[in-house]
């Protein structure tokens, strides 16, 4: 699964892209860019999304370039 696919899955779990943007306190175009793969998902946002989806979408799927194994939980 690509980060864009993971972001799209998260948006579906949370209701839609607009609702996800509101929950994350970001502008809707930002979420659209994450879901289209135009913009990478920051590690901090990946953690928030994982928490909002109750772990259904993992931070590693959203931001695979971050060294999660070395990060504190």
N, CA, C and O atoms as a Maestro MAE file, in Angstrom:
{
 s_m_m2io_version
 :::
 2.0.0
}

f_m_ct {
 s_m_title
 :::
 protein
 m_atom[292] {
  # First column is atom index #
  i_m_mmod_type
  r_m_x_coord
  r_m_y_coord
  r_m_z_coord
  i_m_residue_number
  s_m_chain_name
  s_m_pdb_residue_name
  s_m_pdb_atom_name
  i_m_atomic_number
  :::
  1 25 0.845 -1.176 0.000 1 A "UNK " " N  " 7
  2 3 0.000 0.000 0.000 1 A "UNK " " CA " 6
  3 2 0.896 1.246 0.000 1 A "UNK " " C  " 6
  4 15 1.840 1.346 0.784 1 A "UNK " " O  " 8
  5 25 0.587 2.172 -0.876 2 A "UNK " " N  " 7
  6 3 1.351 3.420 -0.933 2 A "UNK " " CA " 6
  7 2 0.860 4.362 0.168 2 A "UNK " " C  " 6
  8 15 -0.237 4.172 0.694 2 A "UNK " " O  " 8
  9 25 1.652 5.370 0.522 3 A "UNK " " N  " 7
  10 3 1.179 6.357 1.498 3 A "UNK " " CA " 6
  11 2 -0.117 7.037 1.043 3 A "UNK " " C  " 6
  12 15 -0.993 7.312 1.863 3 A "UNK " " O  " 8
  13 25 -0.238 7.307 -0.245 4 A "UNK " " N  " 7
  14 3 -1.459 7.941 -0.764 4 A "UNK " " CA " 6
  15 2 -2.664 7.024 -0.561 4 A "UNK " " C  " 6
  16 15 -3.740 7.484 -0.178 4 A "UNK " " O  " 8
  17 25 -2.483 5.733 -0.817 5 A "UNK " " N  " 7
  18 3 -3.577 4.780 -0.604 5 A "UNK " " CA " 6
  19 2 -3.933 4.685 0.875 5 A "UNK " " C  " 6
  20 15 -5.107 4.582 1.231 5 A "UNK " " O  " 8
  21 25 -2.923 4.720 1.732 6 A "UNK " " N  " 7
  22 3 -3.170 4.669 3.176 6 A "UNK " " CA " 6
  23 2 -3.921 5.909 3.634 6 A "UNK " " C  " 6
  24 15 -4.829 5.814 4.459 6 A "UNK " " O  " 8
  25 25 -3.550 7.070 3.106 7 A "UNK " " N  " 7
  26 3 -4.248 8.315 3.465 7 A "UNK " " CA " 6
  27 2 -5.693 8.269 2.990 7 A "UNK " " C  " 6
  28 15 -6.594 8.708 3.704 7 A "UNK " " O  " 8
  29 25 -5.918 7.747 1.802 8 A "UNK " " N  " 7
  30 3 -7.277 7.631 1.276 8 A "UNK " " CA " 6
  31 2 -8.097 6.669 2.125 8 A "UNK " " C  " 6
  32 15 -9.273 6.916 2.388 8 A "UNK " " O  " 8
  33 25 -7.480 5.577 2.552 9 A "UNK " " N  " 7
  34 3 -8.164 4.626 3.429 9 A "UNK " " CA " 6
  35 2 -8.528 5.299 4.741 9 A "UNK " " C  " 6
  36 15 -9.642 5.127 5.236 9 A "UNK " " O  " 8
  37 25 -7.607 6.062 5.309 10 A "UNK " " N  " 7
  38 3 -7.866 6.763 6.563 10 A "UNK " " CA " 6
  39 2 -9.022 7.747 6.408 10 A "UNK " " C  " 6
  40 15 -9.885 7.842 7.280 10 A "UNK " " O  " 8
  41 25 -9.035 8.479 5.293 11 A "UNK " " N  " 7
  42 3 -10.122 9.428 5.050 11 A "UNK " " CA " 6
  43 2 -11.463 8.703 5.002 11 A "UNK " " C  " 6
  44 15 -12.462 9.200 5.523 11 A "UNK " " O  " 8
  45 25 -11.482 7.543 4.385 12 A "UNK " " N  " 7
  46 3 -12.717 6.757 4.334 12 A "UNK " " CA " 6
  47 2 -13.156 6.300 5.717 12 A "UNK " " C  " 6
  48 15 -14.347 6.322 6.030 12 A "UNK " " O  " 8
  49 25 -12.223 5.895 6.531 13 A "UNK " " N  " 7
  50 3 -12.545 5.455 7.895 13 A "UNK " " CA " 6
  51 2 -13.091 6.622 8.712 13 A "UNK " " C  " 6
  52 15 -14.022 6.460 9.501 13 A "UNK " " O  " 8
  53 25 -12.503 7.792 8.513 14 A "UNK " " N  " 7
  54 3 -12.893 8.974 9.286 14 A "UNK " " CA " 6
  55 2 -14.118 9.683 8.722 14 A "UNK " " C  " 6
  56 15 -14.619 10.626 9.333 14 A "UNK " " O  " 8
  57 25 -14.598 9.252 7.587 15 A "UNK " " N  " 7
  58 3 -15.798 9.839 6.992 15 A "UNK " " CA " 6
  59 2 -15.551 10.322 5.577 15 A "UNK " " C  " 6
  60 15 -16.202 9.868 4.635 15 A "UNK " " O  " 8
  61 25 -14.620 11.235 5.427 16 A "UNK " " N  " 7
  62 3 -14.218 11.738 4.115 16 A "UNK " " CA " 6
  63 2 -12.992 12.634 4.294 16 A "UNK " " C  " 6
  64 15 -12.537 12.856 5.415 16 A "UNK " " O  " 8
  65 25 -12.470 13.140 3.195 17 A "UNK " " N  " 7
  66 3 -11.249 13.952 3.260 17 A "UNK " " CA " 6
  67 2 -11.466 15.245 4.037 17 A "UNK " " C  " 6
  68 15 -10.587 15.682 4.780 17 A "UNK " " O  " 8
  69 25 -12.637 15.857 3.867 18 A "UNK " " N  " 7
  70 3 -12.922 17.109 4.571 18 A "UNK " " CA " 6
  71 2 -12.974 16.892 6.078 18 A "UNK " " C  " 6
  72 15 -12.466 17.708 6.847 18 A "UNK " " O  " 8
  73 25 -13.586 15.797 6.492 19 A "UNK " " N  " 7
  74 3 -13.655 15.503 7.926 19 A "UNK " " CA " 6
  75 2 -12.263 15.199 8.486 19 A "UNK " " C  " 6
  76 15 -11.927 15.622 9.592 19 A "UNK " " O  " 8
  77 25 -11.462 14.469 7.719 20 A "UNK " " N  " 7
  78 3 -10.101 14.179 8.149 20 A "UNK " " CA " 6
  79 2 -9.311 15.479 8.316 20 A "UNK " " C  " 6
  80 15 -8.575 15.641 9.289 20 A "UNK " " O  " 8
  81 25 -9.464 16.399 7.369 21 A "UNK " " N  " 7
  82 3 -8.781 17.692 7.462 21 A "UNK " " CA " 6
  83 2 -9.204 18.431 8.726 21 A "UNK " " C  " 6
  84 15 -8.369 19.003 9.426 21 A "UNK " " O  " 8
  85 25 -10.482 18.419 9.011 22 A "UNK " " N  " 7
  86 3 -10.992 19.113 10.207 22 A "UNK " " CA " 6
  87 2 -10.438 18.482 11.479 22 A "UNK " " C  " 6
  88 15 -10.021 19.193 12.393 22 A "UNK " " O  " 8
  89 25 -10.431 17.165 11.544 23 A "UNK " " N  " 7
  90 3 -9.923 16.467 12.724 23 A "UNK " " CA " 6
  91 2 -8.437 16.725 12.951 23 A "UNK " " C  " 6
  92 15 -7.966 16.756 14.088 23 A "UNK " " O  " 8
  93 25 -7.707 16.909 11.856 24 A "UNK " " N  " 7
  94 3 -6.267 17.155 11.944 24 A "UNK " " CA " 6
  95 2 -5.927 18.640 12.014 24 A "UNK " " C  " 6
  96 15 -4.766 19.006 12.200 24 A "UNK " " O  " 8
  97 25 -6.932 19.489 11.868 25 A "UNK " " N  " 7
  98 3 -6.740 20.938 11.858 25 A "UNK " " CA " 6
  99 2 -5.777 21.364 10.744 25 A "UNK " " C  " 6
  100 15 -4.856 22.154 10.950 25 A "UNK " " O  " 8
  101 25 -6.033 20.806 9.560 26 A "UNK " " N  " 7
  102 3 -5.292 21.198 8.362 26 A "UNK " " CA " 6
  103 2 -6.307 21.586 7.296 26 A "UNK " " C  " 6
  104 15 -7.496 21.297 7.432 26 A "UNK " " O  " 8
  105 25 -5.845 22.234 6.247 27 A "UNK " " N  " 7
  106 3 -6.739 22.637 5.166 27 A "UNK " " CA " 6
  107 2 -7.063 21.427 4.280 27 A "UNK " " C  " 6
  108 15 -6.205 20.571 4.064 27 A "UNK " " O  " 8
  109 25 -8.290 21.357 3.771 28 A "UNK " " N  " 7
  110 3 -8.658 20.235 2.894 28 A "UNK " " CA " 6
  111 2 -7.712 19.995 1.716 28 A "UNK " " C  " 6
  112 15 -7.471 18.837 1.373 28 A "UNK " " O  " 8
  113 25 -7.167 21.037 1.081 29 A "UNK " " N  " 7
  114 3 -6.223 20.746 -0.017 29 A "UNK " " CA " 6
  115 2 -5.007 19.946 0.431 29 A "UNK " " C  " 6
  116 15 -4.438 19.186 -0.352 29 A "UNK " " O  " 8
  117 25 -4.609 20.114 1.682 30 A "UNK " " N  " 7
  118 3 -3.471 19.349 2.193 30 A "UNK " " CA " 6
  119 2 -3.799 17.861 2.192 30 A "UNK " " C  " 6
  120 15 -2.996 17.045 1.740 30 A "UNK " " O  " 8
  121 25 -4.966 17.511 2.694 31 A "UNK " " N  " 7
  122 3 -5.384 16.104 2.712 31 A "UNK " " CA " 6
  123 2 -5.524 15.580 1.289 31 A "UNK " " C  " 6
  124 15 -5.139 14.445 1.008 31 A "UNK " " O  " 8
  125 25 -6.072 16.395 0.387 32 A "UNK " " N  " 7
  126 3 -6.189 15.974 -1.012 32 A "UNK " " CA " 6
  127 2 -4.813 15.683 -1.608 32 A "UNK " " C  " 6
  128 15 -4.650 14.724 -2.362 32 A "UNK " " O  " 8
  129 25 -3.833 16.503 -1.273 33 A "UNK " " N  " 7
  130 3 -2.478 16.289 -1.778 33 A "UNK " " CA " 6
  131 2 -1.859 15.030 -1.188 33 A "UNK " " C  " 6
  132 15 -1.137 14.320 -1.888 33 A "UNK " " O  " 8
  133 25 -2.124 14.735 0.081 34 A "UNK " " N  " 7
  134 3 -1.650 13.479 0.674 34 A "UNK " " CA " 6
  135 2 -2.269 12.289 -0.046 34 A "UNK " " C  " 6
  136 15 -1.582 11.323 -0.378 34 A "UNK " " O  " 8
  137 25 -3.585 12.372 -0.285 35 A "UNK " " N  " 7
  138 3 -4.312 11.252 -0.894 35 A "UNK " " CA " 6
  139 2 -3.965 11.050 -2.364 35 A "UNK " " C  " 6
  140 15 -4.131 9.952 -2.894 35 A "UNK " " O  " 8
  141 25 -3.491 12.082 -3.014 36 A "UNK " " N  " 7
  142 3 -3.103 11.948 -4.418 36 A "UNK " " CA " 6
  143 2 -1.617 11.652 -4.571 36 A "UNK " " C  " 6
  144 15 -1.151 11.370 -5.675 36 A "UNK " " O  " 8
  145 25 -0.868 11.715 -3.470 37 A "UNK " " N  " 7
  146 3 0.553 11.433 -3.514 37 A "UNK " " CA " 6
  147 2 1.399 12.618 -3.930 37 A "UNK " " C  " 6
  148 15 2.600 12.469 -4.155 37 A "UNK " " O  " 8
  149 25 0.794 13.797 -4.036 38 A "UNK " " N  " 7
  150 3 1.529 14.996 -4.438 38 A "UNK " " CA " 6
  151 2 2.424 15.492 -3.307 38 A "UNK " " C  " 6
  152 15 3.509 16.022 -3.546 38 A "UNK " " O  " 8
  153 25 1.963 15.316 -2.089 39 A "UNK " " N  " 7
  154 3 2.672 15.829 -0.913 39 A "UNK " " CA " 6
  155 2 2.873 14.676 0.069 39 A "UNK " " C  " 6
  156 15 1.943 13.905 0.308 39 A "UNK " " O  " 8
  157 25 4.075 14.546 0.642 40 A "UNK " " N  " 7
  158 3 4.283 13.480 1.635 40 A "UNK " " CA " 6
  159 2 3.571 13.793 2.948 40 A "UNK " " C  " 6
  160 15 3.337 14.954 3.284 40 A "UNK " " O  " 8
  161 25 3.243 12.762 3.664 41 A "UNK " " N  " 7
  162 3 2.578 12.909 4.965 41 A "UNK " " CA " 6
  163 2 3.657 13.030 6.038 41 A "UNK " " C  " 6
  164 15 4.483 12.129 6.184 41 A "UNK " " O  " 8
  165 25 3.661 14.130 6.791 42 A "UNK " " N  " 7
  166 3 4.661 14.281 7.847 42 A "UNK " " CA " 6
  167 2 4.498 13.210 8.930 42 A "UNK " " C  " 6
  168 15 3.391 12.737 9.186 42 A "UNK " " O  " 8
  169 25 5.592 12.843 9.548 43 A "UNK " " N  " 7
  170 3 5.573 11.797 10.575 43 A "UNK " " CA " 6
  171 2 4.599 12.129 11.703 43 A "UNK " " C  " 6
  172 15 3.867 11.253 12.162 43 A "UNK " " O  " 8
  173 25 4.582 13.376 12.151 44 A "UNK " " N  " 7
  174 3 3.677 13.757 13.245 44 A "UNK " " CA " 6
  175 2 2.216 13.572 12.848 44 A "UNK " " C  " 6
  176 15 1.395 13.156 13.665 44 A "UNK " " O  " 8
  177 25 1.894 13.880 11.595 45 A "UNK " " N  " 7
  178 3 0.515 13.684 11.113 45 A "UNK " " CA " 6
  179 2 0.204 12.197 10.975 45 A "UNK " " C  " 6
  180 15 -0.929 11.775 11.209 45 A "UNK " " O  " 8
  181 25 1.193 11.408 10.598 46 A "UNK " " N  " 7
  182 3 0.986 9.964 10.488 46 A "UNK " " CA " 6
  183 2 0.597 9.374 11.837 46 A "UNK " " C  " 6
  184 15 -0.273 8.506 11.913 46 A "UNK " " O  " 8
  185 25 1.240 9.844 12.900 47 A "UNK " " N  " 7
  186 3 0.913 9.376 14.254 47 A "UNK " " CA " 6
  187 2 -0.516 9.783 14.604 47 A "UNK " " C  " 6
  188 15 -1.271 8.983 15.157 47 A "UNK " " O  " 8
  189 25 -0.889 11.021 14.285 48 A "UNK " " N  " 7
  190 3 -2.247 11.489 14.569 48 A "UNK " " CA " 6
  191 2 -3.279 10.657 13.814 48 A "UNK " " C  " 6
  192 15 -4.305 10.270 14.373 48 A "UNK " " O  " 8
  193 25 -3.001 10.388 12.554 49 A "UNK " " N  " 7
  194 3 -3.942 9.609 11.740 49 A "UNK " " CA " 6
  195 2 -4.073 8.194 12.287 49 A "UNK " " C  " 6
  196 15 -5.178 7.655 12.359 49 A "UNK " " O  " 8
  197 25 -2.959 7.593 12.671 50 A "UNK " " N  " 7
  198 3 -3.007 6.261 13.262 50 A "UNK " " CA " 6
  199 2 -3.893 6.267 14.512 50 A "UNK " " C  " 6
  200 15 -4.698 5.357 14.708 50 A "UNK " " O  " 8
  201 25 -3.746 7.283 15.348 51 A "UNK " " N  " 7
  202 3 -4.559 7.385 16.562 51 A "UNK " " CA " 6
  203 2 -6.036 7.606 16.240 51 A "UNK " " C  " 6
  204 15 -6.909 6.994 16.856 51 A "UNK " " O  " 8
  205 25 -6.309 8.479 15.280 52 A "UNK " " N  " 7
  206 3 -7.702 8.765 14.909 52 A "UNK " " CA " 6
  207 2 -8.403 7.544 14.316 52 A "UNK " " C  " 6
  208 15 -9.612 7.381 14.479 52 A "UNK " " O  " 8
  209 25 -7.650 6.690 13.632 53 A "UNK " " N  " 7
  210 3 -8.242 5.489 13.028 53 A "UNK " " CA " 6
  211 2 -8.142 4.276 13.956 53 A "UNK " " C  " 6
  212 15 -8.395 3.144 13.542 53 A "UNK " " O  " 8
  213 25 -7.775 4.522 15.195 54 A "UNK " " N  " 7
  214 3 -7.614 3.437 16.174 54 A "UNK " " CA " 6
  215 2 -6.695 2.333 15.663 54 A "UNK " " C  " 6
  216 15 -6.938 1.149 15.896 54 A "UNK " " O  " 8
  217 25 -5.639 2.737 14.964 55 A "UNK " " N  " 7
  218 3 -4.637 1.790 14.494 55 A "UNK " " CA " 6
  219 2 -5.000 1.041 13.228 55 A "UNK " " C  " 6
  220 15 -4.244 0.178 12.783 55 A "UNK " " O  " 8
  221 25 -6.154 1.357 12.634 56 A "UNK " " N  " 7
  222 3 -6.533 0.675 11.395 56 A "UNK " " CA " 6
  223 2 -5.613 1.064 10.234 56 A "UNK " " C  " 6
  224 15 -5.384 0.274 9.319 56 A "UNK " " O  " 8
  225 25 -5.093 2.289 10.285 57 A "UNK " " N  " 7
  226 3 -4.113 2.751 9.305 57 A "UNK " " CA " 6
  227 2 -2.845 3.060 10.087 57 A "UNK " " C  " 6
  228 15 -2.828 3.950 10.937 57 A "UNK " " O  " 8
  229 25 -1.797 2.325 9.795 58 A "UNK " " N  " 7
  230 3 -0.563 2.421 10.577 58 A "UNK " " CA " 6
  231 2 0.331 3.563 10.100 58 A "UNK " " C  " 6
  232 15 0.369 3.895 8.915 58 A "UNK " " O  " 8
  233 25 1.031 4.139 11.032 59 A "UNK " " N  " 7
  234 3 1.952 5.248 10.723 59 A "UNK " " CA " 6
  235 2 3.013 4.834 9.703 59 A "UNK " " C  " 6
  236 15 3.430 5.643 8.875 59 A "UNK " " O  " 8
  237 25 3.444 3.582 9.764 60 A "UNK " " N  " 7
  238 3 4.451 3.093 8.829 60 A "UNK " " CA " 6
  239 2 3.944 3.108 7.390 60 A "UNK " " C  " 6
  240 15 4.720 3.324 6.460 60 A "UNK " " O  " 8
  241 25 2.651 2.881 7.206 61 A "UNK " " N  " 7
  242 3 2.068 2.906 5.862 61 A "UNK " " CA " 6
  243 2 1.932 4.343 5.349 61 A "UNK " " C  " 6
  244 15 2.055 4.599 4.151 61 A "UNK " " O  " 8
  245 25 1.679 5.263 6.263 62 A "UNK " " N  " 7
  246 3 1.482 6.665 5.895 62 A "UNK " " CA " 6
  247 2 2.794 7.390 5.614 62 A "UNK " " C  " 6
  248 15 2.866 8.245 4.731 62 A "UNK " " O  " 8
  249 25 3.821 7.042 6.366 63 A "UNK " " N  " 7
  250 3 5.111 7.733 6.257 63 A "UNK " " CA " 6
  251 2 6.234 6.697 6.341 63 A "UNK " " C  " 6
  252 15 6.937 6.622 7.349 63 A "UNK " " O  " 8
  253 25 6.404 5.899 5.284 64 A "UNK " " N  " 7
  254 3 7.371 4.804 5.337 64 A "UNK " " CA " 6
  255 2 8.836 5.245 5.377 64 A "UNK " " C  " 6
  256 15 9.706 4.453 5.741 64 A "UNK " " O  " 8
  257 25 9.116 6.479 5.014 65 A "UNK " " N  " 7
  258 3 10.513 6.933 4.999 65 A "UNK " " CA " 6
  259 2 11.034 7.290 6.393 65 A "UNK " " C  " 6
  260 15 12.242 7.441 6.578 65 A "UNK " " O  " 8
  261 25 10.141 7.426 7.372 66 A "UNK " " N  " 7
  262 3 10.561 7.773 8.730 66 A "UNK " " CA " 6
  263 2 11.104 6.525 9.442 66 A "UNK " " C  " 6
  264 15 10.541 5.441 9.289 66 A "UNK " " O  " 8
  265 25 12.180 6.661 10.212 67 A "UNK " " N  " 7
  266 3 12.746 5.484 10.927 67 A "UNK " " CA " 6
  267 2 11.942 5.144 12.184 67 A "UNK " " C  " 6
  268 15 12.385 5.408 13.301 67 A "UNK " " O  " 8
  269 25 10.773 4.563 11.996 68 A "UNK " " N  " 7
  270 3 9.863 4.273 13.119 68 A "UNK " " CA " 6
  271 2 10.463 3.344 14.154 68 A "UNK " " C  " 6
  272 15 10.171 3.487 15.342 68 A "UNK " " O  " 8
  273 25 11.283 2.405 13.747 69 A "UNK " " N  " 7
  274 3 11.834 1.444 14.704 69 A "UNK " " CA " 6
  275 2 12.715 2.130 15.746 69 A "UNK " " C  " 6
  276 15 12.865 1.622 16.857 69 A "UNK " " O  " 8
  277 25 13.295 3.268 15.404 70 A "UNK " " N  " 7
  278 3 14.148 3.994 16.331 70 A "UNK " " CA " 6
  279 2 13.436 5.097 17.075 70 A "UNK " " C  " 6
  280 15 14.038 5.764 17.917 70 A "UNK " " O  " 8
  281 25 12.151 5.304 16.779 71 A "UNK " " N  " 7
  282 3 11.380 6.388 17.410 71 A "UNK " " CA " 6
  283 2 10.672 5.905 18.667 71 A "UNK " " C  " 6
  284 15 10.247 4.753 18.756 71 A "UNK " " O  " 8
  285 25 10.554 6.797 19.625 72 A "UNK " " N  " 7
  286 3 9.800 6.483 20.847 72 A "UNK " " CA " 6
  287 2 8.322 6.447 20.521 72 A "UNK " " C  " 6
  288 15 7.854 7.211 19.677 72 A "UNK " " O  " 8
  289 25 7.585 5.573 21.174 73 A "UNK " " N  " 7
  290 3 6.158 5.441 20.927 73 A "UNK " " CA " 6
  291 2 5.369 6.598 21.466 73 A "UNK " " C  " 6
  292 15 4.146 6.626 21.332 73 A "UNK " " O  " 8
  :::
 }
 m_bond[291] {
  # First column is bond index #
  i_m_from
  i_m_to
  i_m_order
  :::
  1 1 2 1
  2 2 3 1
  3 3 4 2
  4 3 5 1
  5 5 6 1
  6 6 7 1
  7 7 8 2
  8 7 9 1
  9 9 10 1
  10 10 11 1
  11 11 12 2
  12 11 13 1
  13 13 14 1
  14 14 15 1
  15 15 16 2
  16 15 17 1
  17 17 18 1
  18 18 19 1
  19 19 20 2
  20 19 21 1
  21 21 22 1
  22 22 23 1
  23 23 24 2
  24 23 25 1
  25 25 26 1
  26 26 27 1
  27 27 28 2
  28 27 29 1
  29 29 30 1
  30 30 31 1
  31 31 32 2
  32 31 33 1
  33 33 34 1
  34 34 35 1
  35 35 36 2
  36 35 37 1
  37 37 38 1
  38 38 39 1
  39 39 40 2
  40 39 41 1
  41 41 42 1
  42 42 43 1
  43 43 44 2
  44 43 45 1
  45 45 46 1
  46 46 47 1
  47 47 48 2
  48 47 49 1
  49 49 50 1
  50 50 51 1
  51 51 52 2
  52 51 53 1
  53 53 54 1
  54 54 55 1
  55 55 56 2
  56 55 57 1
  57 57 58 1
  58 58 59 1
  59 59 60 2
  60 59 61 1
  61 61 62 1
  62 62 63 1
  63 63 64 2
  64 63 65 1
  65 65 66 1
  66 66 67 1
  67 67 68 2
  68 67 69 1
  69 69 70 1
  70 70 71 1
  71 71 72 2
  72 71 73 1
  73 73 74 1
  74 74 75 1
  75 75 76 2
  76 75 77 1
  77 77 78 1
  78 78 79 1
  79 79 80 2
  80 79 81 1
  81 81 82 1
  82 82 83 1
  83 83 84 2
  84 83 85 1
  85 85 86 1
  86 86 87 1
  87 87 88 2
  88 87 89 1
  89 89 90 1
  90 90 91 1
  91 91 92 2
  92 91 93 1
  93 93 94 1
  94 94 95 1
  95 95 96 2
  96 95 97 1
  97 97 98 1
  98 98 99 1
  99 99 100 2
  100 99 101 1
  101 101 102 1
  102 102 103 1
  103 103 104 2
  104 103 105 1
  105 105 106 1
  106 106 107 1
  107 107 108 2
  108 107 109 1
  109 109 110 1
  110 110 111 1
  111 111 112 2
  112 111 113 1
  113 113 114 1
  114 114 115 1
  115 115 116 2
  116 115 117 1
  117 117 118 1
  118 118 119 1
  119 119 120 2
  120 119 121 1
  121 121 122 1
  122 122 123 1
  123 123 124 2
  124 123 125 1
  125 125 126 1
  126 126 127 1
  127 127 128 2
  128 127 129 1
  129 129 130 1
  130 130 131 1
  131 131 132 2
  132 131 133 1
  133 133 134 1
  134 134 135 1
  135 135 136 2
  136 135 137 1
  137 137 138 1
  138 138 139 1
  139 139 140 2
  140 139 141 1
  141 141 142 1
  142 142 143 1
  143 143 144 2
  144 143 145 1
  145 145 146 1
  146 146 147 1
  147 147 148 2
  148 147 149 1
  149 149 150 1
  150 150 151 1
  151 151 152 2
  152 151 153 1
  153 153 154 1
  154 154 155 1
  155 155 156 2
  156 155 157 1
  157 157 158 1
  158 158 159 1
  159 159 160 2
  160 159 161 1
  161 161 162 1
  162 162 163 1
  163 163 164 2
  164 163 165 1
  165 165 166 1
  166 166 167 1
  167 167 168 2
  168 167 169 1
  169 169 170 1
  170 170 171 1
  171 171 172 2
  172 171 173 1
  173 173 174 1
  174 174 175 1
  175 175 176 2
  176 175 177 1
  177 177 178 1
  178 178 179 1
  179 179 180 2
  180 179 181 1
  181 181 182 1
  182 182 183 1
  183 183 184 2
  184 183 185 1
  185 185 186 1
  186 186 187 1
  187 187 188 2
  188 187 189 1
  189 189 190 1
  190 190 191 1
  191 191 192 2
  192 191 193 1
  193 193 194 1
  194 194 195 1
  195 195 196 2
  196 195 197 1
  197 197 198 1
  198 198 199 1
  199 199 200 2
  200 199 201 1
  201 201 202 1
  202 202 203 1
  203 203 204 2
  204 203 205 1
  205 205 206 1
  206 206 207 1
  207 207 208 2
  208 207 209 1
  209 209 210 1
  210 210 211 1
  211 211 212 2
  212 211 213 1
  213 213 214 1
  214 214 215 1
  215 215 216 2
  216 215 217 1
  217 217 218 1
  218 218 219 1
  219 219 220 2
  220 219 221 1
  221 221 222 1
  222 222 223 1
  223 223 224 2
  224 223 225 1
  225 225 226 1
  226 226 227 1
  227 227 228 2
  228 227 229 1
  229 229 230 1
  230 230 231 1
  231 231 232 2
  232 231 233 1
  233 233 234 1
  234 234 235 1
  235 235 236 2
  236 235 237 1
  237 237 238 1
  238 238 239 1
  239 239 240 2
  240 239 241 1
  241 241 242 1
  242 242 243 1
  243 243 244 2
  244 243 245 1
  245 245 246 1
  246 246 247 1
  247 247 248 2
  248 247 249 1
  249 249 250 1
  250 250 251 1
  251 251 252 2
  252 251 253 1
  253 253 254 1
  254 254 255 1
  255 255 256 2
  256 255 257 1
  257 257 258 1
  258 258 259 1
  259 259 260 2
  260 259 261 1
  261 261 262 1
  262 262 263 1
  263 263 264 2
  264 263 265 1
  265 265 266 1
  266 266 267 1
  267 267 268 2
  268 267 269 1
  269 269 270 1
  270 270 271 1
  271 271 272 2
  272 271 273 1
  273 273 274 1
  274 274 275 1
  275 275 276 2
  276 275 277 1
  277 277 278 1
  278 278 279 1
  279 279 280 2
  280 279 281 1
  281 281 282 1
  282 282 283 1
  283 283 284 2
  284 283 285 1
  285 285 286 1
  286 286 287 1
  287 287 288 2
  288 287 289 1
  289 289 290 1
  290 290 291 1
  291 291 292 2
  :::
 }
}
